[in-house]
Amino acid sequence: MSSRPIEAPAAGGGVVLPDGRSASALLHETLLDSVRAFPDLFVDAAFPESASLFRSAYPAILPRFEAARVAAPARAAIARRLARVWAGCLQWADDAGRVGLHEALADTVAPLRLKMHAFGGRPGWTPAPVYRGERWSGAQIAGLGAALAERDVITPAAAEALAWVAEHALQGGVLDLSGRRIAVLGANAEMAPTRHWLEAGAEVLWIDIAPPPADWFEGDRRGGDALAGRLHWCPEGADLLTQPREILATLRAFAAEGPLDLGLYAYAPGRARELRLTGVMNALVEALPPESIASVTLLVSPTTPTALDARDLEATAARRARRPAWEAALSAIGLLGRGDGFVRSGDGAATRTVVSIQGASYQAAQYLGKIAVAEAWATHGQVSREAPAPLRVSANTAAITRTRSLDHPVFAAAFGGAGAFGVETFTPRQSRCVNGLLAVADWLVPERPRPGAVRVHGGIHTLPFPLESAMRVAAGFGFARSPRLLRGLLPG
């Protein structure tokens, strides 16, 4: 997926990578730029000058890079440099030629034509996630957080955030977001909590190529239960890759009545779309006036290299100490890979959770477009501006979720066998609820949230061996339990 150059759209123009360049090459060049700028800080990373060597070994190289970065005194400066260099890679291509995306966004265009529907329901989202067959609502959500943390599904910081929501944001078990103005980019994505925020009474701008679901309006038509809030959308659809200028104009117009919570949820696999979509969403945040931004929310994949703290390392050691005999035996003969589930560099540590089947484009989108950018926004602000003005950023790790994007026999089998390693996965409904609550906590807590602290990792961030090795074994268990999945690997 990541080794082929990405061609420019033939008609109307669109957002592309530089001509003839692959996502893998651009990821390598962006990281190499920081290695050369801070050579003394990346000695432990053993970062290759060769693009071909990087392409073949990036699942091992990327965690070493992140461990060295988080150990560096210039950690935040490196994040900003990565974000700035990466932002310069995206281009706008049309019949007139190619220009940088930021240059293209400077063009003045008209906003999209929007429809608006004011729902007739009473504002209030009553979150009641189901976990292990039990429904948790109201004050019980704090108990859910504690249970998830005890089972090593979420970090302690995530449990604390859920407890804060239960105590401070819910009134009688109900969340009211009346007055919040939320622009959801990729509003139809499986991980986007768009409906929940409408239930809570927010004013929502829907940015997606797909329209809002028709059944959302049925409650109003029947005079029964209905959503609340007001929904704005473009009936013709809004395509981030072909209409970034129009979408920027629409965001500016929507922000004229108050600053926006920007939700960056758009995702589509293949042809480096995940990379380009993430880059476009980031560029739109960069192009908006700072006063238009109340917060920026995005979800980080649990399989991208992630900084670990002392509690994570203690949990990993405890996990290794209590592992079953079969697991120790597989580890002894190398079937669970070599080394730990993390890599160290000085005082820094990062997860070895890269899964090569997801491709370099996926990792570039996650690591550069989310981890580096979120840290830069949170510590400096918009990276295109010299004067520091940190943004409120919600950049939490999402659960391992059985979404359509993971519709592959190997992933399906791995989901089936994950429980053998104590790894827990979520349904899209569970993820939307839990991560929607965690985002709201980040919007409302008095102090600015710290990207990377709140993680719903399902247990993979404390595995005592590399995730890719464990996933192969888990997939073997899954295929053994469901042999029919093997048919998906056969041609024809």
FIKETI-623816 format. One record per residue (C-alpha): z negated, y negated, x; residue in one letter. Coordinates in steps of 0.001 Angstrom, whole numbers, padded with zeros to 6 digits, always signed. Layout:
BEGIN
ZYXa ...
***
This chain:
BEGIN
+000000+000000+000000m -000868-002437+002771s +001700-001661+005470s +004825-002983+003700r +005836-006663+003654p +005571-008288+000243i +008770-009751-001159e +008883-013129-002864a +009413-013213-006633p +013105-013625-007407a +012874-016082-010294a +010700-019079-011001g +008644-018850-007853g +005312-017268-007065g +002476-016813-004596v +003400-014596-001646v +002282-013576+001797l +004264-014918+004775p +007730-013432+004985d +007813-009996+006586g +004031-009784+007038r +001758-007056+005760s -001785-007433+004496a -002999-005329+007419s -001337-007645+009953a -002780-010757+008323l -006267-009240+008154l -006022-008367+011852h -004793-011831+012847e -007480-013612+010838t -010297-011568+012369l -008785-011789+015852l -008772-015589+015571d -012571-015583+015192s -013003-013010+017968v -011090-015318+020318r -012965-018397+019125a -016395-016720+019572f -015726-014103+022282p -019346-013689+023397d -020475-012895+019850l -018055-010028+019249f -018533-007930+022375v -020131-005106+020363d -017291-005122+017838a -014766-003699+020339a -012088-005509+018373f -008526-004483+019343p -005798-006942+020278e -003266-004403+019040s -002249-004745+015384a -001117-001116+015237s -004467+000130+016576l -006258-002033+014033f -004079-000696+011213r -004939+002903+012069s -008673+002328+012599a -009689-000639+010421y -012171+001448+008336p -014292+001749+011501a -013459-001643+013031i -014253-003850+010035l -017937-002761+009763p -018401-003418+013506r -016951-006890+013072f -019260-007687+010145e -022352-006379+011952a -021557-008611+014928a -020917-011597+012670r -024165-011335+010721v -026103-011032+013999a -024485-014171+015398a -026235-017574+015426p -022884-018988+014255a -022691-016595+011309r -021952-019289+008719a -019496-021083+010996a -017574-017847+011498i -017449-017313+007729a -016007-020786+007270r -013448-020244+010015r -012367-016933+008463l -012043-018599+005062a -010011-021521+006411r -007628-019392+008443v -007152-016970+005587w -006480-019746+003072a -003586-020899+005243g -001842-017526+004946c -000848-017765+001290l +002441-019420+000408q +004328-020624-002636w +007941-019371-002690a +010738-020547-004982d +014421-021423-004784d +013605-024488-002683a +011917-022396-000001g +008305-021768+001006r +005315-024059+001427v +001628-023448+001853g -000166-022733-001408l -002531-025684-000945h +000484-027962-000504e +002073-026564-003658a -001131-027152-005624l -000907-030855-004782a +002109-031173-007102d +001301-032819-010424t +002254-030707-013446v +001241-030577-017103a -001587-028269-018182p -000895-025182-020234l -000634-025442-024010r -003864-024030-025395l -005098-022749-028713k -008742-023035-029692m -010845-020956-032034h -014400-021865-032999a -016223-018650-033885f -018558-018700-036853g -021382-016583-035511g -024836-017721-034495r -025091-018245-030713p -026989-015458-029031g -026173-012473-026829w -028701-009674-027207t -028203-007614-024039p -029227-003997-024477a -027776-001915-021628p -027956+001860-021913v -029090+003729-018814y -029698+007474-018607r -029558+007716-022378g -032160+004998-022997e -031471+001539-024401r -033233-001363-022646w -033511-004750-024350s -035547-007944-024245g -038546-007734-021931a -037588-004110-021156q -034765-005400-018976i -037344-006138-016296a -038370-002493-016516g -034738-001460-016210l -034454-003451-013000g -037569-001792-011622a -036248+001673-012565a -032878+001014-010964l -034482-000282-007782a -036800+002712-007611e -033785+005010-007849r -032017+003002-005107d -029222+001941-007478v -029821-001795-006981i -031527-003927-004359t -035029-005348-004906p -033422-008800-005191a -031331-007546-008104a -034441-006157-009802a -036167-009524-009330e -033155-011292-010869a -033223-009050-013951l -036971-009677-014294a -036349-013438-014068w -033730-013239-016828v -036102-011268-019061a -038903-013795-018571e -037073-017117-018391h -033593-016824-019907a -034097-014569-022925l -035839-015976-025965q -036906-013161-028235g -034517-010899-026363g -031590-013257-026984v -029600-015333-024479l -028245-018672-025687d -025587-020314-023501l -024684-023090-025913s -023412-026041-023921g -022174-023993-020939r -018489-024432-020161r -017117-021281-018557i -013593-020768-017209a -012894-017065-016732v -009954-016290-014450l -008941-012750-015242g -010765-012966-018560a -009332-009652-019750n -010459-007732-016638a -012630-004693-017276e -015456-006184-015204m -015394-009638-016823a -018340-010300-019219p -016195-012735-021227t -017196-011402-024641r -020912-011473-023801h -020734-015135-022844w -018931-015952-026082l -021623-014095-028001e -024113-016348-026222a -022350-019418-027648g -020580-020736-024549a -017337-022686-024578e -014907-020379-022776v -011498-021001-021229l -009564-017711-021143w -007145-017468-018189i -005187-014212-018228d -001677-012898-018731i -003023-010953-021737a -004273-012718-024891p -007820-012290-026217p -008258-009034-028174p -007226-009412-031791a -010350-007644-033045d -012497-010471-031672w -011320-012585-034584f -011823-009970-037292e -015485-010818-037886g -014571-014391-038741d -011809-013274-041090r -014072-010785-042906r -016960-013196-043113g -019225-010668-041410g -020631-010495-037902d -018733-012863-035664a -018737-014126-032133l -020106-017564-031404a -018940-020323-029119g -015422-021660-028809r -012509-019924-027116l -009503-021666-025542h -006442-019728-024393w -002722-020031-023765c -000756-017972-026340p +002064-017423-023835e -000340-016117-021226g -001453-017625-017942a -000234-015944-014744d -002195-016865-011624l +000613-015718-009330l +003418-017713-010970t +001569-020605-012662q -001187-021692-010257p -000303-025387-010576r -000363-025295-014367e -003654-023393-014324i -005169-025940-011929l -004108-028755-014294a -005648-026815-017189t -008943-026363-015325l -009041-030063-014490r -008469-030972-018137a -011113-028482-019330f -013611-029891-016815a -013115-033415-018130a -015860-032741-020697e -018316-031251-018213g -018560-029132-015062p -017473-025516-015202l -018936-022156-014364d -015898-020569-012742l -015648-016781-013085g -013201-015219-010621l -012442-011769-012052y -008659-011301-011840a -007575-008045-010242y -004432-005919-010124a -003647-003178-007580p -000402-002611-005714g +002020-004894-003838r -000948-006799-002375a -001639-008312-005786r -005408-007964-005371e -005099-009995-002184l -002835-012664-003655r -004851-012994-006861l -008088-013463-004937t -006393-016022-002694g -005057-017989-005665v -008442-018076-007402m -010074-019295-004192n -007382-021939-003734a -008016-023235-007257l -011730-023593-006482v -010813-025476-003318e -008459-027798-005198a -010923-028829-007926l -013143-031888-007518p -016632-030705-006446p -018207-032492-009403e -016146-030258-011728s -017860-027109-010445i -021236-026047-011810a -021019-022604-010168s -018588-020022-008863v -019028-016366-009813t -017305-013377-008257l -017986-009673-007801l -017907-007960-004424v -016890-004332-004068s -019631-001963-002856p -017061-000368-000525t -016473-003445+001625t -018643-003822+004777p -021890-005427+003635t -024766-006890+005621a -027973-004869+005425l -031559-006038+005807d -034677-004273+007049a -035490-002835+003606r -032022-001297+003368d -032460+000356+006756l -035889+001668+005770e -034409+003117+002569a -031649+004759+004605t -034189+006345+006948a -036194+007617+003969a -033027+008986+002396r -032229+010891+005596r -035780+012265+005874a -035726+013793+002400r -032167+015087+002367r -031657+018638+001102p -030924+021519+003466a -027274+021821+002410w -026673+018180+003243e -028321+018525+006660a -026167+021600+007342a -022932+019807+006424l -023974+016866+008585s -024747+019152+011533a -021226+020598+011552i -019590+017171+011189g -018380+017395+007602l -020292+014225+006747l -018836+012288+009626g -020392+011168+012851r -023130+008584+013110g -025084+006712+010480d -024001+005117+007241g -024230+001728+008920f -023354+000145+012249v -025652-002081+014287r -024940-005051+016512s -028067-006629+017945g -030156-007642+014957d -027228-007222+012575g -026232-004202+010530a -023400-003533+008101a -022440-000639+005863t -019817+001916+006869r -018437+002008+003347t -014726+001315+003826v -012558+003883+002013v -009082+004040+003545s -007391+005193+000319i -008071+001714-001123q -005859+000110+001534g -006043-002840+003899a -004937-005264+001183s -007987-004328-000872y -010316-004818+002088q -008712-008137+003007a -009227-009377-000543a -012840-008226-000568q -013952-009117+002939y -012017-012305+003605l -011439-013472+000040g -014945-012748-001218k -017640-012092+001407i -016479-014701+003937a -015425-017276+001335v -018592-016907-000753a -020801-017404+002293e -018764-020416+003380a -018976-021985-000087w -022725-021327-000299a -023553-022724+003147t -020944-025475+003538h -019052-025970+000301g -015290-026133-000156q -013919-025133+003226v -011054-027621+003068s -013564-030495+003076r -015308-031575+006266e -018441-033013+004674a -020939-030285+003710p -021604-029990-000022a -022778-026412-000712p -021766-024830-004004l -023860-022643-006268r -022269-019234-005714v -022950-015962-007504s -021428-013298-005230a -023150-010073-006195n -022098-006549-005373t -020766-004778-008442a -021639-001255-009412a -019353+001645-008569i -017520+001518-011878t -015062+003914-013468r -012387+001306-014178t -008653+001843-014663r -008055+000595-011107s -009708+003791-009831l -007449+006033-011887d -006680+008484-009068h -007491+012214-008872p -009506+011794-005666v -011656+009038-007178f -012067+011001-010397a -013220+014045-008444a -015519+011933-006272a -017123+010456-009393f -017726+013999-010586g -019398+015016-007340g -021227+011778-006504a -024451+012900-008143g -024905+015594-005501a -025576+012781-003013f -027805+010824-005379g -025063+008243-005919v -024882+006718-009414e -021816+005224-011056t -021531+002920-014069f -019158+002643-016988t -017328-000675-017423p -019626-001496-020368r -022741-000994-018232q -021297-003072-015399s -020258-005957-017648r -023750-006132-019104c -025781-005803-015904v -023565-007985-013727n -023195-010507-016561g -026990-010857-016668l -027188-011154-012886l -024549-013908-012924a -026518-015831-015547v -029631-015541-013364a -027659-017071-010481d -026546-019956-012707w -030022-020738-013966l -032577-019997-011233v -033964-023186-009668p -032992-022269-006101e -029411-021553-005065r -028696-017804-004884p -027906-016148-001553r -024634-014193-001552p -025116-010544-000616g -028751-010197-001649a -028147-008979-005217v -026324-005658-005059r -025717-002941-007637v -024517-000451-005030h -025387+002846-006731g -026961+004227-003572g -023959+004052-001234i -025458+001220+000839h -028298+003490+001921t -026344+006684+002575l -027258+008086+006018p -023588+008836+006798f -020214+007103+006373p -019080+006785+002767l -015554+008062+003383e -016883+011346+004757s -019331+011698+001884a -016589+010868-000611m -014408+013713+000687r -017248+016176+000209v -018086+014708-003213a -014417+015016-004199a -014537+018661-003127g -017482+019208-005458f -015638+017360-008206g -012447+019405-007820f -014512+022595-007868a -016105+021526-011149r -012843+020270-012691s -009874+022111-011121p -007515+020404-013575r -007867+017231-011453l -005907+018968-008712l -002788+018738-010878r -002794+014988-010314g -002239+015549-006589l +000845+017676-007074l +004335+016105-007077p +006147+015954-010391g 
***
